[in-house]
Amino acid sequence: MSKIFLIIQREYLTRVKKKSFIVMTIIGPILMAALFIVPIFIAQYSSEEKKIIGVLDETGIFHSKFKNSDDIFFHYIYTDLNSAKDQMLKSEDYALLYIPKTQIALPTSAIIYSNIQPNINVKSYIQRIMSKEIEDEKLIVNIDKLNLLPEDRKIALNIPNSIKTSITLTTIKIVGDGEEEKTFTELSMVLGIFSGVLIYFFIFLFGAQVMRGVIEEKTSRIVEIIVSSVKPFQLMLGKILGIAMVGLTQFLLWIILTFTIVGIFQAIFPDKIQNKNTELLIQNNGLGQKLNTQTITESTDEMSKVFEAIASINFVTMILSFIFYFIGGYLLYGALFAAIGSAVDNETDTQQFMLPITIPLIFSLILAQFVIENPEGPLAFWLSIIPFTSPIIMMVRIPFGVPYFDLFLSMSLLVIGFLGTTWLAAKIYRTGILMYGKNVNYKVIWKWIKYGS
């Protein structure tokens, strides 16, 4: 046991002292925190740029209908099209909106002239306003045909607004003891997929490190000296566990540093995130028009729901489950990666053996979308207890709530699966690690497995 510990210590210290480990440990949290912070600053500073748009409306329908927003300003032009285009090019206007006159129907198209590609927010903003105004005009035309009394006409004009209804669905799960828990399906979907992809990424990243490490030691003949002091199985197990500890250390540092960076950002700019998101909700809800107190209240409620959803996440359960399935999945696949490394003389030769190992991981990642649609179904159950797919699929299921029996069974089978792959890989490793220049195929590997059986 002391020899395995020494190998673990060597593998761990050798890798954590590398510049690449230190650099990635620092860059990783910065990049993850940047995914959260940078879009807020980009949205803030990009929205500060004022865009002035001239409006040439030959129909007269949209006169004074285009209301200014925080970053889009409209002014009306009363000349011909050519003069308007010349004026736009000579001025600092961002674009010219031209609405041509139609003879037989309300206008359903317009042209934006600009010396640069118009931004998608500007196009969407104009389209929303024009669509709303044309819908109102069509409503007025149809109501006029009915020859209603003034009182009835007023009621009819208000019908579209009065029937618009926003449905809010709140999902509450009743647990075994009758306690009620509010759930957020969309957040569970995102969290499940993100956790599954992260497990997939880590297994490949650190499993490949095990394989490369074995190949390097084998080709440099260092392994011949090492196995004179330790058994091949001890060497393989020590290498796998050592690299697992490196990966776990890096993951925990990423979590701690990412939360630290985001926490510092929130402490320095306490209102920036909430104010910016509320501002975006207000802009989208009001088409640039002045909003009433009810609309602002609704926007604030939306932000409250977002924070409530985040607060509902059981981070302790998620992190502990992630650590277990990362370690279990890595140990299961790491042993197979070590066996492949011991069987070949260079990394190029590993391709023929990688496919059977990687298929279950790729398969589980593809089927994750079906598991999300029915996390309690038979497909989700079986994929989450089979050791080769459970590290990814179970992490997808956990945010939706998993019965304790399923979780216990999955974890138990994953441990058994790890022990089984380690035993199998050890048989390949102890023979292949000392083989040089041999053309290895599946038939040869099967013979190595049978040695000593």
Helices and strands as residue ranges (DSSP letters): H 2-16, H 19-47, E 51-57, E 72-76, H 81-90, E 95-99, E 111-113, H 120-144, H 150-163, E 171-174, E 180-183, H 185-219, H 222-226, H 232-268, H 272-286, H 293-311, H 315-343, G 347-350, H 351-373, H 378-385, H 390-397, G 398-400, H 404-432, H 442-450
